[in-house]
């Protein structure tokens, strides 16, 4: 896809899909990484494999820093790129929880709110297993407040407090290796997974290095500098690969 076309679609709709962004071998490594994480953290649900696990995880940083993903992110945030946060949302068969309607930017301590999300499909993501849903054009609205989710057992525990008409919602079905790109203000969510098939995706939140993480007490105390000039935030050092301690991957020997 041409950069100008991608940017035009993003500005018009608030989202777009980039097919076959990464190759099958790297997708398979990501799927193995999820299994490895779940084996090491049996106390966590598949939807809760968040970026707090990333600091000392070489494969996670390697995946987030893949040049093909950074080339896409650069279209939207420029050449100086840091990773703000990342999260596997892995909905298990039959019991995977929904994600209620929300805007990502409502949760984040960023100034300015210059950030783009790349949602990488690790598994097939379909209507049946709870694919991402968006309200096209809703990124033109301001950031709304949040309210508690009430009795719904959802992933985030909250939802937007905006009055929504979801009749125009679009289901974003993805194949492994596809990437969905969305704006921090677009309203989106996903249904529960009532199917026999897992639905796993990895969110990657990229910021220009000029965007400041403003709350030192938040769950986002620092960033990983991935491309271009360093910026205003303290950054995590690249983790070293230790055999037997980390998930193995192609090229891991170079991470020592």
C-alpha positions, -999 to 999 in steps of 0.1 A, spaced: 0 0 0 13 34 -8 20 56 22 -2 84 9 -31 60 4 -27 46 39 -26 81 54 -57 92 35 -77 62 47 -65 66 83 -75 103 83 -108 96 67 -119 65 86 -97 63 117 -85 28 108 -72 6 80 -60 -29 74 -25 -38 61 -26 -74 47 3 -98 52 24 -73 70 48 -99 84 57 -134 73 43 -168 85 75 -178 102 74 -147 125 37 -152 131 45 -188 142 72 -175 166 47 -151 181 22 -179 186 49 -199 203 57 -169 224 21 -167 236 22 -204 246 55 -198 264 42 -168 283 11 -187 294 33 -215 306 54 -191 327 24 -171 340 -5 -196 346 -20 -170 370 -28 -147 340 -56 -151 316 -48 -150 279 -63 -115 276 -40 -102 304 -5 -107 289 4 -71 291 35 -50 285 47 -52 321 60 -86 311 79 -71 282 108 -53 299 130 -84 301 116 -102 271 139 -101 241 115 -117 216 87 -92 225 111 -63 218 124 -79 186 88 -84 173 78 -48 182 110 -35 165 105 -55 132 114 -31 104 82 -40 85 60 -29 114 82 2 121 79 12 84 41 11 88 42 31 121 64 57 105 37 66 81 16 78 110 40 90 137 72 100 117 107 86 117 116 89 154 97 60 170 93 46 205 71 18 217 48 31 244 30 -1 253 21 -35 240 -4 -62 250 -14 -97 238 -52 -100 239 -56 -137 236 -93 -148 239 -95 -185 247 -122 -207 230 -157 -203 245 -147 -182 275 -128 -152 259 -141 -120 273 -154 -90 253 -138 -56 251 -165 -29 255 -167 2 233 -139 26 242 -113 50 229 -77 41 236 -66 77 242 -90 80 272 -67 57 292 -33 71 283 -11 97 299 4 111 267 11 147 257 4 154 229 -19 124 220 2 114 191 2 76 190 -8 49 166 -19 13 174 -9 -16 152 -30 -47 160 -12 -77 147 -32 -109 141 -15 -140 156 -46 -162 149 -74 -158 124 -97 -131 138 -133 -136 128 -168 -125 137 -173 -159 154 -143 -156 177 -146 -119 186 -128 -99 161 -121 -62 165 -150 -39 157 -148 -1 149 -171 28 144 -156 45 112 -151 82 115 -156 83 153 -119 94 156 -131 129 148 -149 131 181 -131 143 213 -120 119 239 -149 109 261 -149 99 297 -150 63 310 -175 45 332 -173 12 350 -184 -18 330 -209 -29 356 -219 -66 356 -201 -74 324 -169 -95 327 -148 -76 301 -111 -72 295 -108 -35 304 -133 -31 333 -147 1 318 -163 16 287 -168 49 270 -195 71 286 -206 84 252 -240 77 238 -233 55 208 -251 45 177 -233 12 168 -254 4 137 -226 14 114 -200 -8 132 -175 -26 110 -162 -61 118 -124 -63 110 -117 -99 101 -80 -106 99 -57 -135 89 -24 -142 108 2 -117 98 -23 -90 89 -22 -57 108 -50 -34 117 -40 3 123 -61 27 143 -63 62 157 -63 68 195 -97 84 194 -116 59 173 -144 40 192 -138 3 190 -144 -29 209 -149 -67 204 -174 -94 213 -168 -124 235 -153 -155 220 -181 -181 220 -164 -202 192 -141 -233 196 -112 -213 182 -87 -190 200 -84 -154 189 -51 -139 197 -37 -105 186 -9 -83 197 -14 -45 202 17 -23 196 14 13 206 39 35 188 46 71 196 70 97 182 99 103 205 86 138 210 54 126 228 58 127 265 46 100 290 33 124 316 25 102 346 55 86 363 33 66 386 12 51 357 17 16 343 38 31 315 69 45 332 92 44 302 94 34 265 116 14 242 134 35 216 131 17 183 141 40 154 155 74 147 164 101 173 158 96 210 134 119 226 118 132 258 112 99 277 136 77 296 139 44 277 143 8 287 176 -9 277 173 -37 251 170 -70 271 197 -96 265 188 -131 255 196 -158 280 192 -195 268 167 -213 290 154 -181 305 138 -165 274 116 -176 245 140 -187 217 136 -171 183 155 -168 150 185 -145 156 183 -146 194 220 -152 196 226 -117 185 207 -104 215 233 -113 241 
